[in-house]
Amino acid sequence: MAADFRLDWDRLARTGTSEALLCDGKSAAQIDAIVQHVVAGAGRLLLTRLAADKLAQLSSSARAVLDYDAVSRTAVLGPLPPLRARPRVAIVCGGTSDVPVAGEAERTLRFAGEAASRYVDVGVAGLWRLMEHLDDIRAHRVVLCIAGMEGALFSVLTGLVASAVIAVPTSVGYGVAAGGHAALNAALASCASGLAVVNIDNGFGAAHVALRILGATATTGDATTAAASDART
């Protein structure tokens, strides 16, 4: 089983963002083997897209060491670094249905020691909901704008703040919303300058873009990399 995977423990030092495990497409046996490998090396790992039914198939010893969140379908293995004193990232959601993607982004940031402020259900159908939070949102260096349906929130918000804005289209909607493609196209075609766009439902990727903008790394990253390297030698 060990031949099935090679973890990139040097990624944090090389790029500023850490290795993670995408669980989609992997068997429970493969995930279990990777978890046990990381535990043996005293490492840390973020697991994404881990469905509850696949979690249930893991060994009891693997489940015992994972901090699992069912809404975001993420799990954390190992200790979390201390949080920065003040959140530098705002997560702004068009609707409550966008919360799973927001949770993936927030947990990814938390794994790196970054806190986030969350503003949910502030879509443009009731613009006053966004406007009443606007001053607070503007206080953050990076904004993750998460929305499905027609994706109008991306352009509106980017035109109101000086922060870096990352659009995260979600597969929320029906009919011509087309599983998030309408929101994705709206983000890509936005006339609001300075808007960056990631793939549909990619909260993890958006969080890593934010981390690169901030230059943030987990405070325990170097020690983790060293411990993992020692375990392999």
N, C-alpha and C positions, 0 to 999 in steps of 0.2 A: 504493500500500500504506500510506503514511503516514496516509491518511485513515481507515484501519481502527482506529486506536488513539490514545488520548490518555493518557499516563502522568501520574499525580498526584504530581509531585515535591514538592509542598508538604505532603503527608500527614504526614511525619515531624514537621515543625515544628508542624503543626496538632493532631495527635492523639497523638504520641509513638510511633507505630508506622509503619513505612515501607511504601511501595508494594511490591507483589509481582505476579508474573505467574502466573496459573493457566493451565497449558498444556492442560488438558482442553478439548476443543471448539475449539481453535485449530489451524490447519494448520501444517505445518512452515514454509511460506513466511511466514506471519504471525509465527511465533516468531522466525524468522531475521531478519526486518525489524526487530522490536523489539530484538533483541540488538544488531544493527548500529547502531540509533539510540542506544541507551544507551552503547555503546562510543564513538560519535562525540561524545557529550556528557560523556565521562569520568565517567559515573555508576556506581552500584552497583545491583544488582537480584537479588532472590531469585526463582527459578523453582520452582513446585511442580507436582506431578502430571505430570512430564515422563517419559513412558514411554521405555524404551530404544530401541524401534524408531523413535519419532519423533525422538529425539536423533540417530539414525543418518541421518535424512533432512536434517538441517541442513547448511549449508555447512561446509566444513572450517574456514573462518575463525571461524565462530560456535562450533563445537565446541572450538576451540583456546582460547577465552577462558572456557570454562565449567568450573567445578569440580563435577563430577557425582557423585552418590551413587546407585547403582542400587537399593539397598534402600529408601531413603526416597523415591526418584524426585524428588529435589530437585537444583537446580543453583545455584551462586553465581557471579555475574558481578561482578568487581571485588574490591578488597581487603577483608579482614575486619578489624574494629576489635579492639583489644586486649581480652583477657578480664578481667573483674573477678577480683580475687584469690581470692575464695571463692565457690563456687556458692550461689546463693540459691534455686534451683529444684530440686526432686527429681522425677524421672520414674519412676513406679512402675507396672510392667506385670504384669498377671495371668499372662501366659504368653509364651513365645518368639514365638508367632504375632502378638503385638501389636507386635513390634519395628519393622515398617515405619512404623506411625503414630507410635511413639515417636521414630523417627529424623526424621520430618518436623517434629515439635515441637522436637527438639533442634537441628536445623539452623536452624530459624527463630529460636530463641533465640541461637544462635551468631552469626547474621547481625547481631544487635543488640548483640553484645558480652557476652551472658550465658552463663555456663557452666551446665551441669546435671549433677547426679549421677543415674546410672541404676541402678535396681534391677529386675531382670528375673526373671520366673518366680517370683513371690511370691504367687500366687493362693491363695484361701481353702481350696482342696482340701487343702493342706498348710499350715495356718496358722502353723506354727513357722517357715516360710521368711520370712514377713512379720515375725514378732515378733523374729527375730534381727537385723533391720535397723531396728527401730522407733526406737531412740534416734538413729541417724544421720538417718533421715527427718525426725524432729521438729526437727532443727537447721536446716531450710530454711524460708524464709518462705512459699513457695508449693509445692504438690504437684500435679503432673499425674498423675491416676490413670487408667490406660489399661487397659481390659479389655473382653472380649467375653463369649460364653457367657451366663450368667445375670446377670452384672454385680454379684455380691455384694460384690466388693472395694470398691466405691464407699462403701457404707454402713459397712462394717467399718473402713476406713481413716479415714474422716471422723470416726468416733466415738473415734478413738485419738490424734488430733493436734490441735494448736491452730492449725496453719497453714491458710491458705486452700487449699481443695481444689477442683480442677476435674476433673470426670468427663469422660472421653473414651471413649464406647462405641465398640467396633470391630466390624466385620462378620466376626468370628471365631465360628465355631460352625456348627451344622447343624440341620436340622429346625425346631423351634419357635424356635430362636435367631433365625431370620428375618432374616438379613443384618445383625444388630446391633440390631434393633428391641427384642428382649427386654432387652438390656443398657441401651438408651436408656430404655425404660419403667421399668426398675429404678432408674436414676439419678433420673429425674424423680419417681418415687414414693417416694424414699428418705425415711425418718424421721430421718436424720442431719442436723441443722440446720447450715446454712452451706455446703452442697454446691452448687457451680455446675455447670452442664451445658452442653456444646457438642454439635454435631451428630455423627453417626456418622463415624468415621475422620477427624475434623477436628483433627489435630495442629497444623496451622498456626494455626487459630483459638484453640485452647487456649493456645498459646504467646503469642499476642498479648494474650489476657486476662491471662496472667501478667505480661507486660511492662507492661501498664497498671496492674496492682496494684503492681508494683515502682516504677513511674515511670521505667523504664529506657529510654534511647535510645542508639543507637550513637554513639560518641564522634566519629565522622567524619561524622555525619548532616548537620550544618549546612554543612560544606564541600562535601559531595556535592550538596546542594540548590543551593548557590550555583553550583557548577560547571555543573550541569545547566541552571540558569536562564541563565547566561552563554552556553551553547551554543545556546540557542533564540533569543537576541536578535541 
